[in-house]
Amino acid sequence: MAEQFLDTDALVAAVDDAEFDRTPAVVANAHITGLSVARALDAHGVPVIAIDQVGDGLAYPSDAVEFAGEVRYPLDDPQGFAEDLAAIADAAGEVVAFGCMDEWVHGFADAGVENVRLPWENHVSVLDKSRLYKRAEELGVPYPETYFPSETDPDAAAAELGFPLVVKPARKREGEEAIGSNVVEVATTEELHDVLDAAAAAGVEVMLQEKVDIATGKDRSLASYVPTEGEPLAVVGNAAVRFPLEFGTSCLVETVDAPEIEARALSVIEDAGYHGISEAEFVYDADREEYVLLDINTRPWKWISLPVSVGANLPYAAYADEVGEEFDPGTIDDGRWVYLRDYLTLLSTAEAFWDVLDTEDWMALVSGAFETDGDLTTGVYRPSDPAPTAQLLDTEFTDREYYCSC
């Protein structure tokens, strides 16, 4: 357990003083997803160094994290981040990197630090939505009707799509900084041009896309690790409950059997030459009566502890390949994942939402029995590793707000 969140110099000194019997993993950022990645790696004895621009995330106090500390933020200071990363890697000898948000993935890759090993390749070919949708078009994988202002006049595109429509950045986090969100719904021509002007001023590429008539509770996402050689390790999940209900982030996910989704997602990933961890997101378009591809995240994501809990430990599979260790995942089971903070908020505030967990589930959660029995796992809460939950409670009731909305 990291006793405290260190400044950069203190972090480098602590790592330099440590003795590692295995190559450490550097995980960024140190929040919900980073916590799940750290726990997945720690389950196999991998030492974890968690880094972030602030110490308000939930990962650093976890027993799964050996050291934690501050680095410069790659979106604000890419050169400074590269220098901090190099210092940490030099202190450790070498590290394996795991980026848990797009800017950290790009930051690790762009830093080009020789002794920072990246367990992925060709991420830009699918993380950039403009490339992703063009590839989906070529492969016959359905996706929302999309226009690029560089190719089609925006007013003509809006006339084809009709209002309301959505504007999305080609690169998610850069777009969030420029236009306030990675999905902006606009209802008028004036609103559309306000968003386009803001994107142009920031030099951010965007696209115009139809607002899909999404069937709530029928999402499908392929969680996978695609190695450079061998078969993919994959699980399909359904975000059965989101917070907020229709367009929010996942708060209850369950595994499902969906071979057609797996085949479509892997066709895009393999055609792009991408190797690594990814989440391919599909939603059911009620108008088309078929699944359409929304996005592929070439990194771990919020509910990655679900595939880990059912036997598909994607972070360790990636780590093992990178350092030449053996990993046999064995049988993949069924399971469910819940992020209790958002789920409990829904129960207390959304009149239209009914609890989908039963009494046995709640007994397992309260007692902690879910950690060893049953098919349920969690995003943060684990009685065997209580400090992240304590950190969540500490920050929840103060005015401290983490920079990532997840």
N, C-alpha and C positions, 0 to 999 in steps of 0.2 A: 504494500500500500504506500502510495506517495504521501508523505506526511504533510506536505504543503505544495502549493503551486508556486514554483520558483521563478525568479527573473532569469533572463537568458544566460547571463554569466554564471549564476549559481547552478543552473541546470547543467550547463556544459561541464562545470567543475565536478558536480555530483556524478555525472555519467563517466567522466574521466577517472574518478576514484573507484568506480565499480568494477567488479570482475564478472564477465559474462561467460557462461559455458556454451552459449548458443548465440547466434546473431540476433540482436534485439529488433523488434518492430517499432517503427515510429508511426503513431496514429494521429491524424489531424482531421477534424477538430475534436476537442475533448468534451463532446456532449453525448446525446442519446445514442446516435449511431456509433460513435467512437467507443462508447462504453460497451456496446454489444460486440464490436470487433475485438476489443481488449479481452473480454470474457472468453470469446471463442478461441483466441490465441493462448490465453493463460491456461485453458483447459488442457492444452498440450505442452505446457511448461515453457512457452515462449515469453521471454521478458519484454515488457511493453513500456515504451516511453510515449506519453501523451503530450501533444503540443497544441497550443492555441494562442490567439491574440489576447484573450482575457481569461481570468480564472473563475468565471461564473458558470461554466459548463458542469455537467453531472458526472463526467467520467473520472476526473483526476483523483477523487478520494477513494475510488474502488480498490479492493484488494487485488484486482487483476492488473493494476497499473503500478509499475515499480518506480518510475520517475515522471514528473509532470512539470511543465513550465511554459514560459512565454516565448513566442517568436514574433517577428514582424509579419504582418498580414499580407499574403501574396497579391491580393487585389490592390492594396494601397502602395506596397513597396516590394515589388518582386525581387529586386536586387538584394535588398536587405533580408528578405526571407531566404534567398539562396545562401547568403553568408551565414545566417543563423543555422540553417540546415547543415551546411558543410562543417561548421564547428561541432555540432552534435555528432555527426557521422564520424568525424575524425576522432572525437573523444571515445566513441564506442568501437572504433575500428571499421565497421560497416554496419548498415541498417537496411531493413526491408520496409518500404514505405506503404502506407495505406491512407489514401485520401478519401474522406467521408462526405465532402461537398465538392461541387465542380471546381471551385477556385483552388482548392487544395490539390486536386488531381492535376490541373493545369500547372499549378505552382511547383509541384514535385517534378513534373516532366520538363518544364521550362528551365528549372534550376540547373539541370545537367550536371549534378554532383556525382563524381565518378564512383564513390563508395556508398551511394544510395541506390539500392536495388529496387526496381519497379516491377511488381508482379502483374504487369499488363503491357499491352502493345497496341498501337493504332487507335487510341481512344478518340481522337478528334474525328475520325471517320464516321462515328455514330453519335458522339456527344453533341456535335454541331447539327442542329435540327435541319438546316437546309440540305446538308449532305444526306442525312438520314432519310428524309422524305423522298428525295430523288432516287435513292437506292431502293426504297420500298416500292416506288413506281415501277422501276425496272424489274423487280422480282414479283410483281403482282400481289404484294401484301397490302390490303386495304388500309387507308389512312384518311384523316379528315381532308376535305377539299381545301387546298392551300395555294396562296399566291404570294410571290416575292416581289416587293416594290421595285427591285432592280430589273425585273423582267416584265412586269405588268403594271400599268398605271393604277395607283391605289383606288382612285374613284371608280375605274372600270371593274376592278376586283371586288369592291364593295357592292357594286350593282349586281354582280354575279352571285355573291354570297348572301346579300341581304343583311339588314340589321335586325337584331344585334349580331355582331361578329366578335372574334377575339383576335388580339394582337399578341404574338409571342416573340421573344428574342431568340436568335439562333443559338446563343450561348446563355444559359439560364441565369447564372448569378450576375454576370455583367449586365444583363438586361434588368434584373431586379434593382440594381443600383441606379440605372438610368431612368427606368419608367415605373419603378415602384413595385413591380410584381413580375413573376414569370408568365402570367396569363392576365391580360387586361381586356375586360369586356367593354366594348364601345357600342353606343346606341344611335349615334348620329355622325354625320360627316364631320362636323366641327370637333367632336370628341376624337374621332379617328385622326384628324390632322394634328391635334394637340399631342397625341401620343407619338405620331410619326416625327413631329418636329423635335420632341424631347429625345427620341432615339437618334435622330440625325445629329443633333448637337453633341451627343455623347459618342458618336461614331459607332453605334451599336446596330448590327443588322437585325431586322425584324421580318416577320411574315404575317400575312393576314389569313385567318382560318375560319371556317364555318364554326358556329357554336353547335356542337354535337348534342343531339337529344339523348343524353346518357341515361341508360336504365340503371337506377340506383341499386347497389348491392350485387351487381353482376360483373364487376371488374375482374380481369384476369391479368396476372403479372408473372412472367417467367423469372425466377431467381436462379442464376446460373454462375458457374465457373467454367469457362472454356479454356482448356490448356493448349499449349502449342502443339502437343502430341497427345493422342488418346481421346477418350470419350468425354463429353461434357458432363458435369455434375449439376443436376437441375431439379427444381421443384416449382410447381405452379401454385400461386396463392391467389385467393379472392379477398379483396378488401370488403368484407361483408358489412362493416360499419365504418363510416368516416366522420371526422369532426372538423368543421361543421358537416352535417349529414350528407349533403349532395356533392359538394366540391372541395371538401377539406382533406386533410391528411389521414392516412389509415390509422384507426385506433383499435380495430379488431379484424384480424386476418386469419383465414383458414386455408389449409391445403386442399386442392381439388385436382381431379384427374381431367386434364385438358390437353390431349396429345396434339390437337390441331394448333393450339396456341404455342406449344413448345416448338413445333416444326416451323411455324411462321417466324417466330423470334429468332431461332437458331439460323434460319436461312439468311436473315439480314446480318446477324452478328458474324457468321462465317464468311459471307460474301465481302464484308468490310475488312476481313482479316484481323478482327479484334480478338485478342486473347486476354482473359482476365475475368474479374467479377462484374456482373451486370444485372440490372433489373429492367426487363422489357415490359412496358405498361400498355395494356389494351383495355378499352372500354367497349361496352355493348351499345351500338348505335340503334336505338329503337326504330328510327326511320328506315335505315338500311336493312335492319334485321340481321346484322352481322357485327363481328368484332373488328375494331379499327385500332391501328397502332398509334399511340400518342407520343411515346418517348422511350428512349433507352438510356438509362443512367449507368455509365461505365464506372461504377464505384459501389461500395456498400451503401445501404439505405436504412431507413428507420426500423423496419421489421426484419432485419437480417437475422436476428436471433431465432426466428421461426425455422428457416431451413437448418440452422445449426442444431436446434432442439430435436429435429426429426432425423438427424443423421447426416445431413449434407452440410458439413462445416466448411463453408466456402472460404472464409478467411484463412483457415489453416491449410486447406487444399492449395490455395495460392501461395502461401508461405512455403509449404513443403516443396512444391515444384521449384520455387525460386532458389532454395538453398540445397536442393537435392536430397530431401528426406522422403521416406516412404509414407504414403497415406492411403489406407483402404477404407472408404466410407461405410462399406457394408450395406445392410438393408435400410432403405428410406421409408420411414413410417408416415402416418398422418398426424396433423397437429393443428393447434390454434395459438394465436399470439394476441395479447391485449396490452395496450398502453393505458394503465389505470387512470392516470390524471385526466386524459381526455374522455375516457369512457364514463367515469364518474360524473364529469361535468355534463355530459349529455344526459345521463340519467336524472340529474337534478335540474336541468334547464330546458330540455327539449320535450314538450308535451307529447309530440307525435312519436317519440322513441320509447320502445318497450325493451326491457332487459332481455338479452339473448343468452346470458349466462344463467345456469340453474343453481340450486342450493348447494349441490355437491361441488360445483366450481368455486363458489364463494367460500365454502368451508376449506377447500384445498388452498385457496389464496390466503385466507386469514391465518391458517395454521402453518403455512409454508410447505405443506405436503406436495404441492404442485412441482416443487423443484426435483423430486425424485420419482413421483408417480403421476400417471395420467397423461393427457395429451396437451395440456395447457402450459404456455410459458408467457413471460412478461417482457416489457420493454426496459424497465428500470427496476421496479420493486423486486427484491429478492432478500428474504430474511438472512440468508447466509452471507450476504454482501450488503449490509444495511446503509453504508455511508452515502452512496448516490441518492437513495431515497431521502435521507436526512438533508442532503444538499438541495434536493428538489423542494422539500418543505420549507427550508430556510429561505430560498430565493422566491418561492411562490407568494409569500405574504409580505414581501418588501417591494420597493420601487426599482429594484435591480432587474433589468431585462436583458436576456441573452440576445446576441445579434442575429441569431438564426431563429426563424419563427417555428421551426420544428420542435 
